[in-house]
Amino acid sequence: MKLIEDLARSAGAAIGSSRPVAETLKYVPINRYVGMSGQKFTGNLYIACGISGAGQHLKGIKDATTIVAINTNANAPIFKNADYGIVGDVMEILPLLSKALDTGEKKPAPPMKKMKRPFIKKEAPSYMRHVCNGCGYEYDQMLGDPENDIAPGTPFEKLPEEWICPECGEAKDQFIETLD
Protein backbone atom coordinates (compact mmCIF):
# COMPACT_ATOMS: atom_id res chain seq x y z
CA MET A 1 0.00 0.00 0.00
CA LYS A 2 2.92 2.35 0.67
CA LEU A 3 3.89 2.31 -3.02
CA ILE A 4 0.30 3.21 -3.99
CA GLU A 5 0.22 5.99 -1.38
CA ASP A 6 3.54 7.38 -2.66
CA LEU A 7 2.27 7.36 -6.25
CA ALA A 8 -0.99 9.06 -5.23
CA ARG A 9 0.95 11.75 -3.34
CA SER A 10 3.30 12.32 -6.31
CA ALA A 11 0.44 12.50 -8.79
CA GLY A 12 -1.86 14.52 -6.53
CA ALA A 13 -4.41 11.72 -6.76
CA ALA A 14 -6.88 9.84 -4.60
CA ILE A 15 -6.74 6.09 -3.95
CA GLY A 16 -9.49 3.71 -5.00
CA SER A 17 -9.50 -0.04 -5.42
CA SER A 18 -11.26 -3.09 -6.74
CA ARG A 19 -14.00 -4.59 -4.59
CA PRO A 20 -11.87 -7.50 -3.24
CA VAL A 21 -9.16 -5.08 -2.07
CA ALA A 22 -11.72 -3.05 -0.11
CA GLU A 23 -14.03 -5.85 1.02
CA THR A 24 -11.71 -8.78 1.65
CA LEU A 25 -8.26 -7.28 2.20
CA LYS A 26 -9.65 -4.08 3.79
CA TYR A 27 -6.76 -1.97 2.47
CA VAL A 28 -9.14 0.91 1.74
CA PRO A 29 -12.59 1.79 3.10
CA ILE A 30 -15.48 0.05 1.33
CA ASN A 31 -16.69 3.39 -0.06
CA ARG A 32 -13.43 3.71 -2.05
CA TYR A 33 -13.86 0.73 -4.34
CA VAL A 34 -14.50 1.38 -8.01
CA GLY A 35 -16.89 -0.76 -10.01
CA MET A 36 -20.42 -1.43 -11.14
CA SER A 37 -21.81 -1.44 -7.59
CA GLY A 38 -19.12 0.88 -6.20
CA GLN A 39 -17.85 4.32 -7.15
CA LYS A 40 -17.76 5.53 -10.75
CA PHE A 41 -14.47 7.15 -11.75
CA THR A 42 -15.00 10.14 -14.04
CA GLY A 43 -11.63 11.90 -13.69
CA ASN A 44 -8.94 12.54 -16.24
CA LEU A 45 -6.34 9.93 -15.22
CA TYR A 46 -6.96 6.44 -13.83
CA ILE A 47 -3.92 4.30 -13.02
CA ALA A 48 -4.92 0.64 -12.57
CA CYS A 49 -2.26 -1.17 -10.51
CA GLY A 50 -2.59 -4.95 -10.70
CA ILE A 51 -6.24 -4.77 -11.81
CA SER A 52 -7.08 -7.68 -14.13
CA GLY A 53 -10.09 -5.96 -15.68
CA ALA A 54 -13.19 -7.79 -14.51
CA GLY A 55 -16.32 -6.51 -16.24
CA GLN A 56 -17.73 -5.05 -13.03
CA HIS A 57 -14.60 -2.96 -12.47
CA LEU A 58 -14.48 -1.79 -16.09
CA LYS A 59 -18.04 -0.44 -15.76
CA GLY A 60 -16.78 1.84 -13.00
CA ILE A 61 -13.96 3.36 -15.08
CA LYS A 62 -15.63 3.69 -18.49
CA ASP A 63 -15.88 7.48 -18.13
CA ALA A 64 -12.19 8.00 -17.28
CA THR A 65 -10.46 10.20 -19.85
CA THR A 66 -7.15 8.31 -19.77
CA ILE A 67 -6.55 4.82 -18.37
CA VAL A 68 -3.06 3.54 -17.60
CA ALA A 69 -2.89 -0.17 -16.72
CA ILE A 70 -0.04 -1.96 -14.93
CA ASN A 71 -0.24 -5.75 -14.77
CA THR A 72 2.15 -8.70 -14.99
CA ASN A 73 -0.26 -10.55 -17.32
CA ALA A 74 0.03 -9.17 -20.86
CA ASN A 75 -3.34 -10.78 -21.68
CA ALA A 76 -5.23 -9.15 -18.79
CA PRO A 77 -8.56 -7.74 -20.06
CA ILE A 78 -7.75 -4.32 -18.53
CA PHE A 79 -5.28 -3.72 -21.38
CA LYS A 80 -8.08 -3.80 -23.96
CA ASN A 81 -9.66 -0.85 -22.15
CA ALA A 82 -6.45 1.05 -21.37
CA ASP A 83 -4.95 3.92 -23.31
CA TYR A 84 -1.51 2.98 -22.04
CA GLY A 85 -0.38 -0.40 -20.77
CA ILE A 86 2.69 -1.39 -18.79
CA VAL A 87 3.42 -5.10 -18.49
CA GLY A 88 5.42 -5.58 -15.33
CA ASP A 89 5.47 -5.85 -11.57
CA VAL A 90 3.94 -2.92 -9.66
CA MET A 91 6.71 -3.29 -7.07
CA GLU A 92 9.22 -2.22 -9.74
CA ILE A 93 7.08 0.20 -11.75
CA LEU A 94 5.38 2.26 -9.03
CA PRO A 95 8.61 3.68 -7.54
CA LEU A 96 9.69 4.77 -11.04
CA LEU A 97 6.32 6.39 -11.74
CA SER A 98 6.30 8.12 -8.34
CA LYS A 99 9.75 9.55 -8.98
CA ALA A 100 8.81 10.71 -12.48
CA LEU A 101 5.60 12.39 -11.28
CA ASP A 102 7.07 13.98 -8.14
CA THR A 103 7.20 17.73 -8.68
CA GLY A 104 8.16 18.63 -5.13
CA GLU A 105 5.88 20.52 -2.76
CA LYS A 106 2.24 20.26 -3.73
CA LYS A 107 0.07 23.32 -4.20
CA PRO A 108 -3.73 23.39 -4.07
CA ALA A 109 -5.12 22.05 -7.32
CA PRO A 110 -7.20 24.30 -9.56
CA PRO A 111 -10.77 23.18 -10.24
CA MET A 112 -10.82 20.05 -12.38
CA LYS A 113 -11.59 20.51 -16.05
CA LYS A 114 -12.94 17.32 -17.55
CA MET A 115 -11.03 16.46 -20.68
CA LYS A 116 -12.71 14.61 -23.52
CA ARG A 117 -11.60 11.11 -24.27
CA PRO A 118 -10.19 10.98 -27.79
CA PHE A 119 -12.09 8.73 -30.16
CA ILE A 120 -9.72 6.55 -32.13
CA LYS A 121 -11.39 4.26 -34.60
CA LYS A 122 -9.89 0.80 -34.36
CA GLU A 123 -9.77 -1.40 -37.39
CA ALA A 124 -11.70 -4.60 -36.82
CA PRO A 125 -9.65 -7.78 -37.20
CA SER A 126 -10.28 -9.79 -40.34
CA TYR A 127 -10.87 -12.94 -38.26
CA MET A 128 -13.56 -14.02 -35.80
CA ARG A 129 -12.86 -13.24 -32.17
CA HIS A 130 -13.45 -15.78 -29.40
CA VAL A 131 -14.51 -14.70 -25.91
CA CYS A 132 -14.53 -16.86 -22.77
CA ASN A 133 -18.01 -17.35 -21.33
CA GLY A 134 -16.51 -17.63 -17.85
CA CYS A 135 -14.50 -14.41 -17.49
CA GLY A 136 -14.66 -12.41 -20.73
CA TYR A 137 -11.05 -13.14 -21.74
CA GLU A 138 -10.65 -12.64 -25.48
CA TYR A 139 -8.34 -14.97 -27.40
CA ASP A 140 -6.40 -12.90 -29.92
CA GLN A 141 -4.79 -15.06 -32.57
CA MET A 142 -2.26 -12.33 -33.32
CA LEU A 143 -0.93 -12.67 -29.74
CA GLY A 144 -1.50 -16.39 -29.25
CA ASP A 145 -0.98 -17.68 -25.70
CA PRO A 146 2.81 -17.81 -25.19
CA GLU A 147 2.53 -18.92 -21.55
CA ASN A 148 0.82 -22.10 -22.79
CA ASP A 149 3.06 -22.57 -25.85
CA ILE A 150 0.52 -21.22 -28.35
CA ALA A 151 2.45 -19.27 -30.97
CA PRO A 152 1.28 -15.85 -32.21
CA GLY A 153 -0.77 -16.25 -35.38
CA THR A 154 -2.47 -19.48 -34.23
CA PRO A 155 -6.18 -19.40 -35.19
CA PHE A 156 -8.65 -20.40 -32.48
CA GLU A 157 -9.71 -23.45 -34.49
CA LYS A 158 -6.10 -24.74 -34.44
CA LEU A 159 -5.81 -24.60 -30.63
CA PRO A 160 -5.51 -28.05 -29.02
CA GLU A 161 -8.83 -29.37 -27.67
CA GLU A 162 -7.34 -29.52 -24.16
CA TRP A 163 -6.44 -25.78 -24.26
CA ILE A 164 -8.14 -23.79 -21.48
CA CYS A 165 -8.72 -20.10 -20.80
CA PRO A 166 -5.50 -18.68 -19.29
CA GLU A 167 -7.54 -16.41 -17.01
CA CYS A 168 -10.18 -18.69 -15.47
CA GLY A 169 -9.54 -22.23 -16.73
CA GLU A 170 -12.74 -22.63 -18.80
CA ALA A 171 -12.55 -25.26 -21.55
CA LYS A 172 -12.08 -24.24 -25.19
CA ASP A 173 -15.71 -25.19 -25.97
CA GLN A 174 -16.87 -22.51 -23.49
CA PHE A 175 -15.70 -19.72 -25.82
CA ILE A 176 -18.15 -17.95 -28.10
CA GLU A 177 -17.49 -16.39 -31.48
CA THR A 178 -18.11 -12.69 -31.86
CA LEU A 179 -17.73 -10.12 -34.60
CA ASP A 180 -17.16 -7.02 -32.46
Backbone as CSV, one residue per row, in Angstrom:
resi,resn,N_x,N_y,N_z,CA_x,CA_y,CA_z,C_x,C_y,C_z
1,MET,0.830,-1.197,0.000,0.000,0.000,0.000,0.869,1.254,0.000
2,LYS,2.055,1.174,0.603,2.916,2.353,0.673,3.282,2.836,-0.729
3,LEU,3.548,1.916,-1.646,3.885,2.311,-3.016,2.721,3.044,-3.671
4,ILE,1.499,2.562,-3.435,0.301,3.208,-3.987,0.145,4.599,-3.374
5,GLU,0.340,4.695,-2.059,0.220,5.992,-1.379,1.263,6.976,-1.899
6,ASP,2.489,6.514,-2.126,3.544,7.380,-2.664,3.180,7.870,-4.062
7,LEU,2.666,6.968,-4.894,2.266,7.357,-6.245,1.127,8.371,-6.195
8,ALA,0.139,8.131,-5.353,-0.994,9.060,-5.232,-0.502,10.435,-4.789
9,ARG,0.407,10.470,-3.833,0.947,11.747,-3.344,1.704,12.458,-4.473
10,SER,2.527,11.724,-5.213,3.304,12.315,-6.305,2.411,12.838,-7.423
11,ALA,1.333,12.116,-7.697,0.438,12.495,-8.795,-0.662,13.450,-8.345
12,GLY,-0.771,13.681,-7.039,-1.862,14.516,-6.533,-3.190,13.826,-6.733
13,ALA,-3.227,12.533,-6.453,-4.407,11.718,-6.757,-5.015,11.115,-5.499
14,ALA,-6.205,10.580,-5.658,-6.884,9.842,-4.596,-6.686,8.350,-4.850
15,ILE,-6.902,7.543,-3.823,-6.741,6.091,-3.946,-8.104,5.422,-3.951
16,GLY,-8.309,4.568,-4.935,-9.495,3.714,-5.001,-9.001,2.289,-5.139
17,SER,-9.921,1.350,-5.285,-9.496,-0.044,-5.415,-10.582,-0.868,-6.075
18,SER,-10.256,-2.136,-6.296,-11.264,-3.092,-6.737,-12.048,-3.526,-5.498
19,ARG,-13.167,-4.171,-5.724,-13.996,-4.594,-4.591,-13.269,-5.554,-3.642
20,PRO,-12.560,-6.584,-4.160,-11.872,-7.497,-3.240,-10.845,-6.796,-2.342
21,VAL,-10.166,-5.791,-2.867,-9.163,-5.081,-2.067,-9.832,-4.335,-0.913
22,ALA,-11.010,-3.772,-1.172,-11.723,-3.046,-0.113,-12.470,-3.996,0.816
23,GLU,-13.149,-4.986,0.234,-14.027,-5.850,1.025,-13.274,-6.958,1.765
24,THR,-12.392,-7.632,1.068,-11.705,-8.784,1.654,-10.404,-8.383,2.356
25,LEU,-9.552,-7.663,1.630,-8.260,-7.284,2.203,-8.357,-6.083,3.142
26,LYS,-9.403,-5.265,2.949,-9.653,-4.083,3.789,-8.487,-3.088,3.771
27,TYR,-7.842,-2.943,2.603,-6.757,-1.967,2.471,-7.293,-0.544,2.388
28,VAL,-8.496,-0.404,1.838,-9.145,0.910,1.745,-10.575,0.767,2.256
29,PRO,-11.193,1.875,2.660,-12.588,1.791,3.104,-13.487,1.292,1.969
30,ILE,-14.563,0.640,2.322,-15.479,0.050,1.334,-16.037,1.103,0.369
31,ASN,-16.151,2.351,0.825,-16.694,3.391,-0.058,-15.662,3.890,-1.070
32,ARG,-14.469,3.291,-1.108,-13.430,3.706,-2.047,-13.248,2.718,-3.192
33,TYR,-14.078,1.666,-3.230,-13.863,0.733,-4.343,-14.608,1.208,-5.581
34,VAL,-13.994,0.940,-6.718,-14.500,1.379,-8.009,-15.090,0.176,-8.722
35,GLY,-16.274,0.339,-9.274,-16.887,-0.760,-10.010,-18.357,-0.526,-10.232
36,MET,-19.010,-1.531,-10.794,-20.421,-1.427,-11.143,-21.276,-1.093,-9.926
37,SER,-21.016,-1.728,-8.787,-21.807,-1.441,-7.591,-21.044,-0.549,-6.617
38,GLY,-19.906,-0.026,-7.034,-19.115,0.879,-6.197,-19.109,2.277,-6.786
39,GLN,-18.001,2.966,-6.635,-17.853,4.323,-7.148,-17.621,4.294,-8.658
40,LYS,-18.041,5.346,-9.324,-17.760,5.527,-10.748,-16.638,6.551,-10.849
41,PHE,-15.589,6.226,-11.583,-14.474,7.153,-11.752,-14.713,7.961,-13.012
42,THR,-14.743,9.281,-12.882,-14.999,10.144,-14.036,-13.881,11.159,-14.238
43,GLY,-12.743,10.955,-13.600,-11.634,11.898,-13.691,-10.847,11.761,-14.980
44,ASN,-9.753,12.503,-15.032,-8.941,12.542,-16.245,-7.897,11.431,-16.331
45,LEU,-7.386,10.949,-15.192,-6.337,9.927,-15.224,-6.629,8.833,-14.211
46,TYR,-6.741,7.601,-14.690,-6.962,6.437,-13.835,-5.777,5.509,-14.029
47,ILE,-5.055,5.222,-12.948,-3.919,4.299,-13.016,-4.335,3.010,-12.319
48,ALA,-4.477,1.943,-13.095,-4.915,0.643,-12.573,-3.682,-0.191,-12.243
49,CYS,-3.439,-0.424,-10.967,-2.256,-1.166,-10.514,-2.649,-2.590,-10.147
50,GLY,-2.295,-3.549,-10.998,-2.588,-4.945,-10.704,-4.042,-5.327,-10.898
51,ILE,-4.825,-4.485,-11.550,-6.239,-4.770,-11.811,-6.317,-5.639,-13.063
52,SER,-7.001,-6.784,-12.974,-7.080,-7.681,-14.133,-8.059,-7.158,-15.180
53,GLY,-9.120,-6.521,-14.737,-10.086,-5.960,-15.676,-11.392,-6.710,-15.718
54,ALA,-11.882,-7.139,-14.567,-13.195,-7.794,-14.510,-14.246,-6.811,-15.024
55,GLY,-15.272,-7.343,-15.652,-16.318,-6.512,-16.243,-16.914,-5.516,-15.276
56,GLN,-17.136,-5.938,-14.027,-17.734,-5.048,-13.034,-16.831,-3.843,-12.765
57,HIS,-15.530,-4.063,-12.733,-14.599,-2.958,-12.475,-14.553,-2.024,-13.687
58,LEU,-14.545,-2.602,-14.880,-14.478,-1.793,-16.094,-15.678,-0.863,-16.214
59,LYS,-16.846,-1.309,-15.737,-18.038,-0.445,-15.759,-17.807,0.813,-14.934
60,GLY,-17.034,0.702,-13.868,-16.784,1.841,-12.995,-15.768,2.833,-13.530
61,ILE,-14.993,2.458,-14.556,-13.960,3.364,-15.083,-14.216,3.775,-16.528
62,LYS,-15.375,3.430,-17.065,-15.627,3.693,-18.486,-15.634,5.176,-18.842
63,ASP,-15.857,6.050,-17.849,-15.879,7.485,-18.125,-14.559,8.176,-17.816
64,ALA,-13.518,7.412,-17.504,-12.193,8.003,-17.284,-11.662,8.507,-18.621
65,THR,-11.005,9.662,-18.605,-10.460,10.202,-19.848,-9.270,9.383,-20.325
66,THR,-8.351,9.071,-19.423,-7.153,8.309,-19.768,-6.959,7.192,-18.747
67,ILE,-6.757,5.982,-19.243,-6.550,4.823,-18.369,-5.153,4.265,-18.625
68,VAL,-4.382,4.156,-17.547,-3.058,3.538,-17.596,-3.153,2.246,-16.791
69,ALA,-2.796,1.128,-17.394,-2.886,-0.170,-16.716,-1.493,-0.745,-16.489
70,ILE,-1.295,-1.278,-15.275,-0.044,-1.959,-14.929,-0.422,-3.355,-14.453
71,ASN,0.085,-4.381,-15.140,-0.241,-5.752,-14.768,0.871,-6.665,-15.267
72,THR,1.122,-7.744,-14.555,2.147,-8.697,-14.986,1.654,-9.592,-16.116
73,ASN,0.329,-9.695,-16.288,-0.258,-10.550,-17.323,-0.554,-9.718,-18.568
74,ALA,0.214,-9.936,-19.622,0.032,-9.170,-20.858,-1.339,-9.395,-21.478
75,ASN,-2.014,-10.490,-21.135,-3.338,-10.784,-21.683,-4.470,-10.334,-20.769
76,ALA,-4.174,-9.597,-19.716,-5.226,-9.147,-18.794,-6.230,-8.277,-19.552
77,PRO,-7.529,-8.504,-19.345,-8.558,-7.739,-20.060,-8.458,-6.228,-19.864
78,ILE,-7.870,-5.760,-18.780,-7.748,-4.316,-18.531,-7.011,-3.629,-19.673
79,PHE,-6.063,-4.330,-20.315,-5.276,-3.716,-21.379,-6.120,-3.370,-22.604
80,LYS,-7.207,-4.108,-22.822,-8.080,-3.800,-23.960,-8.838,-2.493,-23.738
81,ASN,-8.937,-2.070,-22.491,-9.657,-0.849,-22.148,-8.721,0.294,-21.774
82,ALA,-7.419,0.040,-21.792,-6.445,1.048,-21.371,-5.917,1.837,-22.560
83,ASP,-5.605,3.097,-22.297,-4.955,3.925,-23.309,-3.460,3.628,-23.339
84,TYR,-2.920,3.316,-22.168,-1.506,2.977,-22.040,-1.395,1.741,-21.164
85,GLY,-0.556,0.816,-21.550,-0.378,-0.401,-20.769,1.084,-0.642,-20.452
86,ILE,1.336,-1.049,-19.216,2.691,-1.393,-18.792,2.646,-2.822,-18.271
87,VAL,3.354,-3.720,-18.949,3.416,-5.104,-18.492,4.622,-5.217,-17.571
88,GLY,4.341,-5.475,-16.303,5.417,-5.578,-15.330,4.881,-5.624,-13.919
89,ASP,5.793,-5.733,-12.987,5.470,-5.847,-11.568,5.304,-4.456,-10.962
90,VAL,4.187,-4.225,-10.274,3.940,-2.916,-9.664,5.036,-2.554,-8.655
91,MET,5.659,-3.557,-8.048,6.714,-3.292,-7.068,7.927,-2.615,-7.723
92,GLU,8.120,-2.848,-9.012,9.218,-2.218,-9.741,8.772,-0.928,-10.419
93,ILE,7.555,-0.920,-10.941,7.084,0.197,-11.754,6.630,1.391,-10.919
94,LEU,5.919,1.148,-9.822,5.381,2.259,-9.030,6.454,3.212,-8.501
95,PRO,7.588,2.723,-7.979,8.614,3.681,-7.539,9.120,4.566,-8.686
96,LEU,9.238,3.992,-9.881,9.691,4.771,-11.037,8.659,5.821,-11.425
97,LEU,7.386,5.435,-11.427,6.318,6.393,-11.739,6.253,7.500,-10.696
98,SER,6.351,7.128,-9.429,6.301,8.119,-8.345,7.414,9.144,-8.501
99,LYS,8.603,8.654,-8.803,9.751,9.551,-8.976,9.539,10.473,-10.180
100,ALA,9.029,9.916,-11.270,8.809,10.713,-12.479,7.723,11.773,-12.279
101,LEU,6.718,11.459,-11.478,5.604,12.393,-11.276,5.828,13.362,-10.120
102,ASP,6.843,13.125,-9.309,7.067,13.980,-8.136,7.592,15.339,-8.577
103,THR,6.818,16.370,-8.310,7.203,17.732,-8.683,7.539,18.565,-7.455
104,GLY,7.810,17.907,-6.345,8.156,18.631,-5.125,6.929,18.972,-4.306
105,GLU,6.980,20.117,-3.644,5.885,20.524,-2.761,4.598,20.731,-3.553
106,LYS,3.532,20.180,-3.044,2.243,20.262,-3.735,1.529,21.555,-3.384
107,LYS,0.880,22.124,-4.383,0.068,23.323,-4.198,-1.384,22.919,-4.376
108,PRO,-2.310,23.721,-3.868,-3.726,23.388,-4.074,-4.033,23.278,-5.572
109,ALA,-4.790,22.284,-5.909,-5.125,22.053,-7.316,-6.201,23.031,-7.772
110,PRO,-6.112,23.473,-9.019,-7.202,24.298,-9.557,-8.422,23.411,-9.770
111,PRO,-9.583,24.008,-9.991,-10.773,23.182,-10.244,-10.527,22.252,-11.436
112,MET,-11.035,21.027,-11.317,-10.821,20.053,-12.381,-11.602,20.439,-13.634
113,LYS,-10.932,20.332,-14.759,-11.590,20.509,-16.049,-11.623,19.141,-16.696
114,LYS,-12.803,18.643,-16.941,-12.941,17.318,-17.549,-12.483,17.387,-18.991
115,MET,-11.520,16.546,-19.309,-11.035,16.461,-20.679,-11.886,15.442,-21.424
116,LYS,-11.953,15.580,-22.731,-12.714,14.613,-23.524,-11.800,13.479,-23.929
117,ARG,-12.346,12.293,-23.863,-11.604,11.108,-24.269,-11.510,11.119,-25.796
118,PRO,-10.303,10.990,-26.335,-10.185,10.979,-27.794,-10.829,9.724,-28.377
119,PHE,-11.478,9.884,-29.506,-12.092,8.735,-30.165,-11.162,8.289,-31.280
120,ILE,-10.623,7.106,-31.125,-9.723,6.549,-32.132,-10.397,5.315,-32.702
121,LYS,-10.716,5.385,-33.967,-11.392,4.262,-34.597,-10.397,3.122,-34.785
122,LYS,-10.753,1.982,-34.233,-9.895,0.805,-34.363,-10.380,-0.031,-35.536
123,GLU,-9.423,-0.532,-36.283,-9.766,-1.400,-37.392,-10.130,-2.777,-36.856
124,ALA,-11.258,-3.283,-37.289,-11.697,-4.602,-36.823,-10.791,-5.678,-37.420
125,PRO,-10.472,-6.701,-36.645,-9.646,-7.777,-37.200,-10.404,-8.500,-38.313
126,SER,-9.661,-9.103,-39.211,-10.280,-9.793,-40.343,-10.682,-11.223,-39.980
127,TYR,-10.547,-11.588,-38.719,-10.871,-12.938,-38.264,-11.879,-12.852,-37.121
128,MET,-12.592,-13.961,-36.900,-13.561,-14.016,-35.800,-12.823,-13.954,-34.470
129,ARG,-13.434,-13.282,-33.511,-12.864,-13.239,-32.168,-13.582,-14.269,-31.315
130,HIS,-12.888,-14.773,-30.297,-13.452,-15.785,-29.404,-13.322,-15.297,-27.969
131,VAL,-14.458,-15.243,-27.269,-14.514,-14.700,-25.914,-14.936,-15.794,-24.943
132,CYS,-14.236,-15.864,-23.801,-14.532,-16.860,-22.770,-15.852,-16.525,-22.087
133,ASN,-16.731,-17.516,-22.015,-18.015,-17.347,-21.329,-17.834,-17.172,-19.829
134,GLY,-16.732,-17.674,-19.288,-16.514,-17.629,-17.845,-16.055,-16.278,-17.328
135,CYS,-15.093,-15.640,-18.040,-14.505,-14.414,-17.488,-14.432,-13.254,-18.470
136,GLY,-14.723,-13.491,-19.749,-14.660,-12.411,-20.726,-13.308,-12.282,-21.414
137,TYR,-12.360,-13.165,-21.077,-11.052,-13.143,-21.742,-11.260,-13.322,-23.240
138,GLU,-10.535,-12.549,-24.027,-10.651,-12.635,-25.477,-9.372,-13.231,-26.057
139,TYR,-9.503,-14.368,-26.748,-8.343,-14.971,-27.396,-8.050,-14.172,-28.658
140,ASP,-6.836,-13.655,-28.755,-6.403,-12.895,-29.924,-5.363,-13.730,-30.651
141,GLN,-5.708,-14.185,-31.842,-4.793,-15.063,-32.565,-3.500,-14.353,-32.937
142,MET,-3.499,-13.040,-33.008,-2.264,-12.326,-33.322,-1.272,-12.397,-32.154
143,LEU,-1.792,-12.551,-30.919,-0.927,-12.669,-29.738,-0.655,-14.117,-29.370
144,GLY,-1.614,-15.001,-29.668,-1.500,-16.392,-29.248,-1.625,-16.492,-27.736
145,ASP,-1.000,-17.485,-27.158,-0.977,-17.681,-25.701,0.405,-18.231,-25.353
146,PRO,1.430,-17.353,-25.384,2.813,-17.807,-25.195,3.045,-18.584,-23.897
147,GLU,2.333,-18.223,-22.819,2.528,-18.921,-21.546,2.127,-20.389,-21.636
148,ASN,1.260,-20.715,-22.594,0.823,-22.099,-22.787,1.302,-22.656,-24.123
149,ASP,2.414,-22.108,-24.618,3.064,-22.570,-25.849,2.184,-22.482,-27.088
150,ILE,1.316,-21.472,-27.152,0.516,-21.223,-28.351,1.159,-20.035,-29.063
151,ALA,1.704,-20.291,-30.243,2.455,-19.270,-30.971,1.540,-18.170,-31.499
152,PRO,2.053,-16.921,-31.578,1.282,-15.854,-32.214,0.910,-16.265,-33.633
153,GLY,-0.286,-15.898,-34.051,-0.773,-16.253,-35.380,-1.577,-17.542,-35.416
154,THR,-1.721,-18.223,-34.273,-2.472,-19.482,-34.227,-3.969,-19.198,-34.177
155,PRO,-4.723,-19.602,-35.219,-6.177,-19.397,-35.193,-6.825,-20.215,-34.072
156,PHE,-7.946,-19.737,-33.574,-8.647,-20.403,-32.475,-8.949,-21.861,-32.822
157,GLU,-9.342,-22.103,-34.061,-9.709,-23.454,-34.491,-8.527,-24.427,-34.408
158,LYS,-7.308,-23.901,-34.469,-6.104,-24.744,-34.441,-5.581,-24.970,-33.017
159,LEU,-6.237,-24.369,-32.014,-5.815,-24.601,-30.630,-6.092,-26.048,-30.259
160,PRO,-5.239,-26.672,-29.446,-5.510,-28.048,-29.016,-6.835,-28.114,-28.250
161,GLU,-7.539,-29.220,-28.353,-8.835,-29.367,-27.668,-8.696,-29.230,-26.160
162,GLU,-7.529,-29.595,-25.612,-7.342,-29.517,-24.158,-6.948,-28.111,-23.688
163,TRP,-6.794,-27.150,-24.629,-6.443,-25.777,-24.259,-7.555,-25.184,-23.396
164,ILE,-7.165,-24.432,-22.374,-8.142,-23.788,-21.485,-7.856,-22.297,-21.398
165,CYS,-8.846,-21.546,-20.975,-8.719,-20.098,-20.799,-7.583,-19.809,-19.809
166,PRO,-6.615,-18.973,-20.197,-5.504,-18.681,-19.292,-5.912,-17.843,-18.077
167,GLU,-7.088,-17.236,-18.127,-7.542,-16.405,-17.007,-8.340,-17.190,-15.977
168,CYS,-9.281,-18.034,-16.441,-10.181,-18.686,-15.471,-10.234,-20.208,-15.589
169,GLY,-9.583,-20.781,-16.614,-9.537,-22.232,-16.732,-10.719,-22.866,-17.447
170,GLU,-11.609,-22.057,-18.052,-12.740,-22.627,-18.802,-12.207,-23.402,-20.009
171,ALA,-12.935,-24.435,-20.401,-12.553,-25.257,-21.553,-12.728,-24.466,-22.850
172,LYS,-12.031,-24.903,-23.884,-12.084,-24.244,-25.195,-13.514,-24.155,-25.718
173,ASP,-14.336,-25.196,-25.453,-15.711,-25.186,-25.971,-16.620,-24.198,-25.235
174,GLN,-16.097,-23.521,-24.216,-16.874,-22.513,-23.492,-16.633,-21.104,-24.041
175,PHE,-15.928,-21.010,-25.161,-15.696,-19.724,-25.816,-16.771,-19.508,-26.874
176,ILE,-17.162,-18.265,-27.064,-18.152,-17.951,-28.098,-17.511,-17.057,-29.151
177,GLU,-17.978,-17.221,-30.382,-17.492,-16.386,-31.483,-18.225,-15.057,-31.458
178,THR,-17.491,-14.010,-31.797,-18.115,-12.689,-31.862,-17.475,-11.892,-32.990
179,LEU,-18.238,-10.968,-33.521,-17.734,-10.122,-34.600,-17.146,-8.822,-34.075
180,ASP,-17.658,-8.310,-32.933,-17.156,-7.016,-32.456,-16.444,-7.093,-31.169
